[in-house]
Amino acid sequence: MTAQPPSPILLAAYWGPEIRNMVFSGLIRRLVQDRPVVLLSRVIDGDFVKHLPADCSLVQLPIIRIPGYLSRLSTLANRAHGVWMDRTGMMRALEGRAGEGLHAATTAKRIRNNLGSLMASRTAVEGLTAVESAALRFSGAACPHLRELIRRWKPGAFLSMDSVHPSAALMACLARRAGGRSFFCSGNWKDVGRGFRARPCFDQFLVWNDQMRRDLLRQNPRLAPRKVRSVGASQFDLLRHPEFIETREAFCARFALAPARLLLCYTCAARRVIPHESATIRDICRSIARHEIAGDPYLLVRLNPTGSDPQIERLAAEFDFVRISAPAWDYRPSLAGGPWQASDYEDLIIYASMIRHAAANLSAPSTVILDFAVADKPVVNVGYDPPGMDVAGRSVGTFAKQDVFQSAVNLSACRLAGRPEELRGHLNAYLHCPDLDRAGRLSFVREQLGSDPRPAAARIADVLLES
């Protein structure tokens, strides 16, 4: 009797960052050693294609028109769940409330929010989720393109790192109906912090750490504990991969830096989140120019991939020790189904090498703390607003109130500066003693990514290969 070939694993990339987490992290390379792998992606001509293993099939992910009733139902259920969590004290992230006032709410949004608030109870959320599940089954049966993908590949497992996109839920639903197992893997720490509603179309939920696991189970009381597993976060694996780390000489040559001279980094926030950030950086530059910061350092300013304060790029002309690092990303703002923004392979080399060769990093509170902690590099967070700028309703200090950043400060993984003089003091302390707070950085990495020494990509692969 002829043995049946192993069923493939389907991975879906709806947004650009998923390419980093699946392709560049080594997850696909690990999976193809044991099973056929199919990467379903909205983009099939990006930089990542030449880095796919030969045994991985790349297939265009069809963009389907989601029925309006399904989209509105999902949004209503998410809103009700979020308000219920907020009322019960389980909301751990602030959902960018530092950016309040940037966009006016539409009438439809106000109606949806009000209706969601009225239905903000555990019973109502569970009822909405049950109705949504029925609607997903009905809608999936009416999506020939998605059904054809499942019929063609007959997957043993389907993995999505997006639980919000309705197509992801439809694919998960169809994969389960065809006998496969469906998985959601968290690509962002805020997935759970913002109020994660666990949809029944996913068989298992893979999260970064045990705290996320506990939070997810609290937020979804009917979710069986066996369905939630802590696996780390694959995007941080590449910061340890030797292939992404240039020698100091090669990296410095990119930016016309003297290799023997001290290098500081400033990683920028998105312009829509922190306006006028150039004023903060200019103030730091003036401190360097006045020799108030030890070591006569360069300052390499890493612009945000989603767009930074445009005034920042002028700083290189004002200060001869400033260099600007503009991310090399594949940005397609008008792509059908939503904008696509994915890091190129070369840019990952620049970013990982920047972290490795920097003496310390400065930034507003963000998960960049974890990027640098993985490499055992000090971080000073800017907890004050850009000097002299009006940022009413958009204070930088709002970010520092979120649990993950409070934990970083409490564990001494970073230091939070409430004033410019505090920033200078913290930074000089780190420059004089690079080992300062090393234990705190290690503790924060263990808290966020777990104590398993294996790469997260290998741990995720193990779960998928069980299917």
C-alpha positions in Angstrom: 0.0 0.0 0.0 1.4 3.4 -1.0 2.0 5.7 1.9 0.1 9.0 1.7 2.4 12.1 1.4 2.5 14.4 4.4 -0.1 17.1 4.4 1.3 20.6 3.9 1.4 23.5 6.3 -0.2 26.7 5.1 1.2 30.0 6.3 -0.8 33.2 5.5 0.9 36.6 5.2 -1.7 39.4 5.2 0.7 42.2 6.2 4.4 42.9 5.7 5.7 42.2 9.2 4.6 38.6 8.9 7.2 38.0 6.3 9.9 38.9 8.8 8.4 36.6 11.4 7.9 33.7 9.0 10.6 33.9 6.3 13.6 35.8 7.7 13.3 34.3 11.3 13.9 30.8 9.9 10.5 29.4 10.7 9.9 28.3 7.1 13.4 26.8 6.8 12.7 24.7 9.9 9.3 23.5 8.7 10.3 22.4 5.2 12.8 20.0 6.8 9.8 17.8 7.8 6.7 18.9 5.8 5.7 20.7 2.6 5.1 24.4 3.2 2.9 26.8 1.3 3.2 30.5 1.9 0.1 32.4 1.0 1.0 36.0 0.6 -0.7 39.1 -0.8 2.6 40.1 -2.3 4.5 37.5 -4.4 7.2 39.7 -6.0 8.9 41.2 -2.9 12.5 41.1 -1.8 11.7 38.1 0.5 11.0 35.8 -2.5 14.6 35.1 -3.2 15.2 34.1 0.4 12.4 31.5 0.5 13.6 27.8 0.7 13.3 26.0 -2.6 10.9 23.6 -1.1 8.4 26.3 -0.1 5.6 27.0 -2.5 4.6 30.7 -2.9 0.9 31.3 -3.8 -0.9 34.6 -4.3 -3.4 35.1 -1.4 -6.7 36.2 -3.0 -8.3 39.3 -1.8 -12.0 38.7 -1.3 -14.7 41.2 -0.6 -15.8 40.5 2.9 -19.6 40.7 3.3 -20.5 43.9 5.1 -22.6 42.1 7.7 -19.6 40.0 8.7 -17.3 42.9 8.9 -19.7 45.0 11.0 -20.5 41.9 13.3 -16.8 41.3 13.9 -16.2 45.0 14.7 -19.1 45.1 17.1 -18.0 42.0 18.9 -14.5 43.3 19.2 -15.8 46.6 20.6 -18.1 44.9 23.1 -15.2 42.7 24.2 -12.8 45.6 24.6 -15.3 47.6 26.7 -16.1 44.6 28.9 -12.3 44.1 29.5 -11.8 47.8 30.3 -14.7 47.8 32.8 -13.3 44.7 34.5 -9.8 46.0 34.7 -8.2 43.6 32.2 -7.1 46.2 29.6 -3.3 46.3 29.8 -2.5 48.3 26.7 -3.7 51.8 26.0 -4.3 51.3 22.3 -2.3 54.4 21.3 -4.3 56.8 23.5 -1.3 59.1 23.3 -2.5 59.7 19.7 -6.0 60.8 20.7 -7.3 63.8 18.9 -5.6 62.9 15.6 -8.7 61.6 13.9 -12.4 62.7 14.4 -14.8 59.8 14.9 -17.4 59.3 12.2 -21.1 59.0 12.9 -21.0 55.3 12.1 -18.0 54.8 14.4 -19.8 56.6 17.3 -22.9 54.4 16.7 -20.8 51.3 16.7 -18.9 52.3 19.8 -22.2 53.1 21.7 -23.8 49.9 20.6 -20.7 47.9 21.6 -20.7 49.6 25.0 -24.3 48.6 25.6 -23.4 45.0 24.8 -20.3 45.0 26.9 -20.9 41.9 29.0 -19.4 38.4 29.0 -22.7 36.8 28.0 -23.3 39.3 25.1 -19.7 38.9 23.8 -20.1 35.1 23.8 -23.4 35.5 22.0 -21.9 37.8 19.4 -19.0 35.4 18.9 -21.4 32.5 18.4 -23.3 34.4 15.7 -20.0 35.5 14.1 -18.9 31.8 13.9 -22.1 30.9 12.2 -21.7 33.8 9.8 -18.1 32.7 9.1 -19.2 29.2 8.1 -21.9 30.7 5.8 -19.5 33.2 4.3 -16.7 30.7 3.8 -18.9 28.4 1.8 -19.6 31.4 -0.5 -15.9 32.1 -1.1 -14.8 30.0 -4.1 -11.2 31.3 -4.2 -10.5 30.4 -0.6 -12.3 27.1 -0.9 -10.2 26.2 -4.0 -7.0 26.9 -2.0 -8.0 24.5 0.7 -9.2 21.9 -1.8 -5.9 22.1 -3.7 -3.5 21.9 -0.8 -5.5 19.9 1.8 -3.5 21.4 4.7 -2.8 19.6 7.9 -2.3 23.0 9.6 -3.0 26.6 8.8 -1.2 29.5 10.6 -2.1 33.1 10.7 -0.4 35.9 12.6 -3.4 38.1 12.0 -6.7 37.4 13.9 -8.4 40.6 12.8 -8.4 40.3 9.0 -11.7 38.6 8.1 -10.0 36.6 5.4 -7.8 35.0 8.1 -10.8 33.9 10.1 -12.4 32.5 6.9 -9.3 30.6 6.0 -9.1 29.2 9.5 -12.7 28.1 9.4 -12.3 26.4 6.0 -9.1 24.6 7.0 -10.8 23.2 10.0 -13.8 22.1 8.0 -11.4 20.2 5.6 -9.9 18.3 8.6 -6.8 20.5 9.3 -5.9 22.4 12.4 -5.8 26.2 12.6 -3.4 28.3 14.6 -3.1 31.9 15.5 0.4 33.1 16.5 0.7 36.5 18.1 3.1 38.8 16.2 2.6 41.8 18.5 2.6 42.1 22.3 -0.5 44.3 22.0 -2.6 41.5 20.5 -3.5 40.4 24.0 -3.0 43.7 25.8 -5.6 45.4 23.7 -8.2 42.9 24.5 -8.0 39.7 22.5 -11.2 37.9 21.6 -10.4 34.3 20.9 -12.4 33.1 17.9 -13.5 29.4 17.9 -12.2 29.1 14.3 -8.7 28.8 15.7 -7.7 25.5 17.4 -4.7 26.9 19.2 -3.3 30.3 20.2 0.4 30.8 20.3 1.6 33.7 22.5 4.9 35.1 23.6 5.0 34.3 27.3 3.2 32.9 30.3 1.8 36.3 31.3 0.2 36.7 27.8 -1.2 33.2 28.2 -2.7 34.0 31.6 -4.2 37.2 30.2 -5.7 35.5 27.2 -7.4 32.9 29.4 -8.7 35.6 31.7 -10.1 37.5 28.8 -11.8 34.5 27.3 -13.2 32.5 30.3 -14.5 29.6 28.1 -11.2 29.1 26.3 -9.6 25.8 27.3 -6.1 26.2 28.8 -4.7 23.5 26.5 -5.5 25.7 23.5 -3.0 28.4 24.6 0.8 27.9 24.4 3.8 30.1 25.1 6.3 29.9 22.3 8.3 33.2 22.3 8.3 35.6 19.4 10.1 34.7 16.2 10.9 38.2 15.1 13.5 38.5 17.8 15.3 35.4 16.7 17.0 37.2 13.8 18.7 39.6 16.2 20.8 36.6 17.2 21.4 35.1 13.7 25.0 35.6 12.6 23.9 36.1 9.0 22.3 39.4 10.0 25.3 40.8 11.9 28.0 42.7 10.0 31.4 43.4 11.4 31.8 46.8 13.0 34.1 47.9 10.2 31.6 47.0 7.5 28.6 48.5 9.4 30.5 51.8 10.1 31.5 52.1 6.5 27.8 52.3 5.5 27.4 55.5 7.5 30.9 57.0 7.2 31.6 56.3 10.9 35.0 55.8 12.5 34.8 52.3 14.0 36.8 53.3 17.1 34.4 56.1 18.0 31.4 55.5 20.3 28.0 55.1 18.7 24.6 55.9 20.2 21.3 55.2 18.5 18.0 57.0 18.6 15.1 54.9 17.3 12.2 57.2 16.2 8.5 56.7 16.8 5.9 57.1 14.1 5.1 60.7 13.3 1.4 60.1 13.8 2.1 58.9 17.3 4.7 61.4 18.5 4.7 64.6 16.6 7.7 67.1 16.7 10.1 64.3 17.8 12.9 66.3 16.0 12.8 68.8 18.9 13.6 66.0 21.3 16.5 64.7 19.2 17.9 68.2 18.5 18.0 68.8 22.3 20.0 65.6 22.7 22.3 66.7 19.9 23.0 70.0 21.6 23.9 68.0 24.8 26.4 66.0 22.7 27.8 69.1 21.1 28.3 70.7 24.6 30.1 67.6 25.7 27.5 66.9 28.4 27.4 63.2 27.2 30.5 61.1 27.7 32.6 59.7 24.9 32.1 62.3 22.1 29.7 59.8 20.4 28.1 59.6 17.0 24.3 59.6 17.0 22.7 57.3 14.5 19.0 58.2 14.1 16.9 55.3 12.9 13.7 56.6 11.2 10.4 54.9 11.8 9.3 52.6 8.9 5.8 54.1 9.0 7.1 57.7 8.7 8.9 60.0 11.1 8.9 63.7 11.8 10.3 65.1 8.5 12.4 67.7 10.3 14.6 64.9 11.7 16.5 64.5 8.5 17.7 68.1 8.7 19.7 67.3 11.9 22.5 65.7 9.9 23.2 69.1 8.3 23.2 70.8 11.7 25.4 68.4 13.5 28.4 66.6 12.0 28.1 63.6 14.3 24.6 62.8 13.3 23.8 60.1 10.8 20.3 59.1 9.5 19.3 55.5 8.8 16.3 55.4 6.6 14.6 52.0 6.6 14.6 50.1 3.3 11.1 48.8 3.3 8.8 47.5 0.5 5.9 50.0 0.9 2.8 49.7 -1.2 0.2 52.0 0.2 -2.5 51.3 -2.4 -2.3 47.5 -2.5 -5.6 45.8 -2.7 -6.7 44.7 0.7 -4.7 47.3 2.6 -1.2 48.8 2.6 1.8 46.4 2.5 5.0 47.4 4.3 7.7 44.8 4.7 11.3 45.0 5.6 13.9 44.1 3.0 16.5 41.6 3.9 19.3 44.2 3.7 17.4 46.5 6.1 17.2 43.7 8.7 21.0 43.4 8.4 21.3 47.1 9.0 18.9 47.1 12.0 20.4 44.0 13.7 24.0 45.3 13.2 23.0 48.7 14.5 21.8 47.1 17.7 24.9 45.0 18.0 27.4 47.9 17.5 25.6 50.6 19.5 26.7 51.5 23.0 23.1 52.4 24.0 19.7 53.4 22.5 17.4 56.3 23.1 13.8 56.2 22.2 10.2 56.8 23.4 8.8 53.8 25.3 8.4 51.0 22.7 9.2 47.3 22.1 12.5 48.5 20.8 13.5 48.0 24.5 13.2 44.3 23.9 15.2 44.4 20.7 18.1 46.0 22.5 17.7 43.9 25.7 18.0 40.7 23.6 21.5 42.0 22.5 22.2 43.1 26.1 22.3 46.8 25.2 21.2 49.6 27.5 18.2 51.7 26.7 17.1 55.1 28.0 13.4 55.9 27.3 12.4 59.5 26.7 9.4 60.0 29.1 9.0 63.7 28.4 7.4 65.6 25.5 9.4 67.4 22.8 10.7 70.6 24.3 8.7 73.7 23.5 6.0 71.9 21.5 2.3 71.7 22.0 1.3 68.0 22.2 -2.0 68.3 24.1 -3.7 64.9 24.2 -0.6 63.2 22.7 1.9 63.1 25.6 4.8 60.7 25.3 4.4 60.0 29.0 1.2 58.1 28.2 3.2 55.2 26.7 5.2 54.7 29.8 2.0 53.9 31.7 1.5 50.6 29.8 2.2 47.5 31.7 5.0 46.1 29.5 7.0 49.3 29.8 6.4 49.6 33.5 7.7 46.1 33.8 10.8 47.0 31.8 11.6 49.9 34.2 10.8 47.9 37.3 13.1 45.1 36.2 15.8 47.7 35.3 15.8 46.6 31.6 15.8 50.3 30.8 15.7 53.7 32.5 12.9 56.2 32.1 13.9 59.9 31.9 11.3 62.4 32.9 13.4 65.4 32.1 16.4 66.1 29.7 18.8 66.2 32.5 17.7 62.8 33.7 18.3 61.4 30.2 21.8 62.7 30.3 22.4 61.3 33.7 21.1 57.8 32.9 22.9 57.7 29.6 26.3 58.8 31.1 25.9 56.1 33.8 25.4 53.4 31.1 28.4 54.8 29.0 30.7 54.7 32.0 29.5 51.2 33.0 28.1 49.2 30.1 27.3 46.2 32.3 25.0 48.3 34.4 21.5 46.7 34.7 22.6 43.6 32.7 20.7 41.4 35.1 17.5 43.5 34.5 17.8 43.2 30.8 18.2 39.4 31.1 15.2 39.2 33.4 13.0 41.3 31.0 14.0 39.0 28.0 13.0 36.0 30.1 9.7 37.5 31.1 8.8 38.5 27.6 10.2 35.6 25.5 10.4 32.8 28.1 13.3 30.9 29.4 13.4 28.2 26.7 16.9 28.6 25.1 15.6 27.4 21.7 14.7 30.0 19.0 11.0 30.8 18.9 10.9 29.7 15.3 11.8 26.2 16.3 9.2 26.2 19.1 6.5 27.4 16.8 7.5 24.8 14.2 7.3 22.0 16.8 3.7 22.9 17.5 2.7 23.1 13.9 4.4 19.8 13.1 2.3 18.0 15.7 -0.7 18.5 13.4 
